Each structure stands twice: as structure tokens, then as C-alpha cells.
Amino acid sequence: MLIRYPEVSSVRYEPENHALVFSFFLQGQVDVAKKNACLKDLNTCFEVCTELDREFPKMGNLTFTSLEDITIVMYHQEINQITTGEISLLTSILQNHFANEVALDPLMVDEDDMELQEELIDRLLGHRDILSEQKQIVAYRDGGKVFVYNR
């Protein structure tokens, strides 16, 4: 997921909640009006998607946490609910609202590899019922590399 979506700074699997947590880093403090507009658009898009596709998940929990010179956006979703369409929608809307603030650490991946990564994500999410990991897994990107830790 980190290779396919350069907007995502980290992904964490929480076994106690059976949830994935996606983190996005935004430069600076986020304007409240901009944050509210983003949340409104996300809610609207999720509502439309669930009306058009009954299997599209309900929106997970999105939080904004401001620190000194960065805002961390975290998206929590149950592992049995998450879809690639949801991830694409989330990253697209965040990119639309925070195009100049979202921290990107793009890996040099061409279009064919991007499609391959998306197919791989779809395949993995298609077999989420076999996930039996009891430890927290954290993956993050740093300096064009992806690190994965099983804690």
C-alpha cells in the first residue's frame, strides 16, 4: 500500500481491533475550514459510493492531530471492511484538499508497476479472512524506502 499510494506515510495493523490505520502527514497546521470541507466531501463521497455499491464500506474514523509544524491525519478502518476503492477515494480527496501540504515520499514506480501493486492489494484484501496475525504490524516510508516491523 505504501508503494502504490505515496500520500500514505504509514500503515499499521492493530490486531486487538482488527483494524488498519493509515497515517498521512500534512505540512503545517490545517485550517479548520479546510479540514471541515475535506470531511464534508469525504462523507458525501462515501454516501454516494454506498448508494451506488452496497458493498462499498461505510467511512472509517478520520482524525486530524496538529503538532508544532505538522498535522497527522489518521484513518481507522476494520480490516474486514477496507477496500482499494476506499483507499483510492481517501487519498484522492486528501490530495484534492491538501495538494500543497500533503507530504509525499514517492518511490520511483512506473504506471505498469502501479497497476501490479493495485492488483496485489486487491488479492491480499480478497483473502483477509486468513489473517491471523496477533502482533501489531507497522509499515512506514523513509527516504524512498519502505520499512515493515512486526512488533
N, C-alpha and C positions, 0 to 999 in steps of 0.2 A: 504494500500500500504506500510505503514511503517512496518507492521508486516511481510509481505511477502518478502520485499526487504530490508535487513538490511544495504545495502550500501546507501540507501536514508536517509539523515539526516532530511529533512523536505519536506513537500508538501504544496503548497499554491494555493488556488483558487482565481483568480483575475476576479471578475465579469465584470469589465469595458472592459476587453479584451476577456472574456470568455475563459480564459486560465488556465492551470495548470503549476506551476513552481516547479520543483524538484530540491532540493539542495543536493549536495554531498560535504563532507569535506575531503580534502586531506591534509595529514601532510606535512608541509614544503612548499618550493617554487617548482613549477613544472618546469622542464627543458623544454625549448622551443621546442627542437627536439622531446621530448616525447609527448608534447601537440600536435604538428603538426602531428605526426604519429597516435595518437589517433583520431584526426579529420579526417585524410585521411581514416583510417579504418572505422570510422562511416559512412562517405559519401559513401564509396564503398559498405558497407553492406546495407545501405538504398537503394542505387541504385539497387542492386541485388534483394532485397526484393520487391521493387516496380515493377520490371520487372516480377518477378515470381507471385506476387499477386497484382493486380491492386488496391485492396482496402487497401493495406498497405500504411500508411501515408508517406508523404514527411517528411524529417527530420526537426525537430523544430530548434529553435535557442539555441546553446550551447555556454556558455561564461565561461571563467576562470578568476577569480579575486584573485590576490595574496595579502595577508595581511602579517603581520610580520612573523608568523610561521605556517600559514595555507593558503591553496588555496581553494576557494569556486568555485565549478563547478555548474552552474545553467542551467537547460534545460527547455525552454519555449515551450509549445505546446498548440494549441487550443483544448478546451475540446471536440469539435465535431470531432477531428482528432485522439486523443490519443487512443492507443490500448495496450493490455497487451503484445503483441509480441514486440511492440516498447519499452516498459519499460524494458522487459527482455533483448532485444538486447542492449539497452543503458547501463544497469547495468553490463551486461556481458563484454562488450568492455571496460568500465571503470575499471572493476575488472582485466581484462587481462593486461591493460597498467599500472595500478597503484595498483597492488596487495598489495604491502607493504606500500603504502601511504594512501589508502582509509580508512577512519575512519568507523569502524563497531561498532554498538551497538546492537549485535544480541539479540533478545528475544528468550528464550528457547522454540522453536516451533518445533514439530516433523514433519516428512515428510507428514503424513496424514493431519495435520493442514495446512501445506504449500499449499497443493492441494486445500483444502477447501477455503483458503484465495484467491487463484487464481481464483477459481470458483466465489467467491463473487465479486471480482474485475471485472470479465467478465460480471457478471449480472448487476452490477452498471453501467458499461460503455455501456451496451446494452440499458439502459434507461436514457441516458444523456439528451434526449430531454425534460425530465420533470424537469431538474434542473432549478430552478427559484430563486436561492439564489442571493440576491443583495448585500450581505455583503461579505467581504473578509473572507475566512476560512483558518486558518493556523494550520497545524499539525506538530509536531516535536517529536523527541525522546530524552529522557534524562535519563540516569541511568537505562536502561531496562524498562522504562515506556514510553507510548505514550500519548501526550497531544494534545488536539484539542481545538482551540479557534475560535469563530465566532466573528469577530471584527466589 
